[in-house]
Amino acid sequence: MNASAVNVTLDEIAALAKRRGFIFPSSEIYGGIGGFFDYGPLGSILKRNVKNAWWREIVELRDDVVGFDSSIVMHPNTWVASGHVAVFHDKLVDCRNCKHRFRADHLASLAKCPNCGMTGTLTEPRDFNLMMSTRVGPAEDSASLAYLRPETAQGMFVNFKNVYQSSRKRPPFGIAQIGKSFRNEITPGNFTFRQREFEQAELEYFVPDDGHDLETYERWVAERTRWYSNYGVRADRLRACELTAAERPHYAKAGTDVEYLFPWGWGELESIAHRGTYDLDAHMKLSGKDLRYFDEAAKTHFTPILIESSAGMDRTTLTMLIDAYDLETIASEDGKTSQRVVLRFHPKIAPVQVGVFPLARNKPDLVERARGIERALRPHARTQYDEGNVGQLYRRQDEIGTPYCVMVDFQTLDDGAVTVRDRDSMRQERVGESALRGWLAERL
Ligand code: GAP
């Protein structure tokens, strides 16, 4: 399958995201700022659901992983030890004519500027460090220089000893966190795919060197790939690509990228890597502190091997939007056809799970009943009350991906039953008001 098979363009997704309140360009009234985005009322819930689904599976449903939340600004030596100060670079090329900047590896040739078309105006590629810097405290000297973390992982490495001692865990065990990371990308783009501020969900899983490390790595590759499928991501748009020795860092014994087929082609959602003891060794060397695990029973120290899974929460949220998108042609009973946009979100991911409406907004009995039903369902599902033209109500809920809509009509006042419409099949079913909560719980 290739990108032409994806049934929606990025422009269509960006327009829908803005129209329905999923994602807006940051500080748009001032013209926006490249590589930064804001999540609207529905987008913030969608992203939270994605993060909760990750956290639930990685932390809450396991007894061998503990949660963590480290600071964004860390001691600058963290980034010296990790190698980010020395090698976290992209090659940058400037056009002397139009002042546009490019990543050298994104250019077919250095002969001609792809923006202004002038030949001979591109500079030689030079290293550009992707870390964003800031100043800590009132002094403006070099000692105050600090960085916004480009990954959340290092916070977990430098705290390895604090965590295993306080939580009484012994390898194999993992530390997990979700948080913001910052990279001064030369060319942010493809909507929220490549941003300068983004959120990562990272799992650092430490194992003893007992010969089972590759097995554990393979288990995580399988588990993490399955996670996307569990939330409905289409199988033909998902793949796990094993990295060759040339593609991965010299210290990594194995690596796999989980990729999704975006409208412009395959793109990385997550990287899973066998990193050996590289990270803990580097921090021990620079800090002079012993981060090895002390095995009480054997009275020996050892440095555990690290298996890392690092997923982008903005890329996963974007994937959920693109993957759920469908433009469906529907035929009515009189033979006429029309089209509807529907987001077929997994019910656990959908920002609104149940829409509740009265058949007519000017009938107080219906309005009161519908509001009461929505209020009663609210503690048990993500609900939304709305009123207006029935066709438009369904159209709006389809476009935001609401799996079920509950309609309160005149018959409800007589028999206490409501009409429930299924987003995907558009089939309608009468359900007694007293059975409604259970009916929905079974399906959500
Ligand atoms: N600690 C390992 C690490 O950070 P990475 O492959 O550089 O690995 C992991 O990043 C994930 O973070 C990526 O697979 C991607 O989903 C997300 N990510 C990285 N850079 C990003 C960016 N500029 N915008 C949005 N997401 C990004």
Boltz pocket constraint, residues with backbone or C-beta under 6 A from the ligand:
constraints:
  - pocket:
      binder: B
      contacts: [[A, 150], [A, 151], [A, 152], [A, 153], [A, 183], [A, 185], [A, 192], [A, 193], [A, 194], [A, 195], [A, 196], [A, 197], [A, 198], [A, 199], [A, 200], [A, 202], [A, 268], [A, 269], [A, 270], [A, 271], [A, 310], [A, 311], [A, 312], [A, 313], [A, 314], [A, 315]]
      max_distance: 6.0
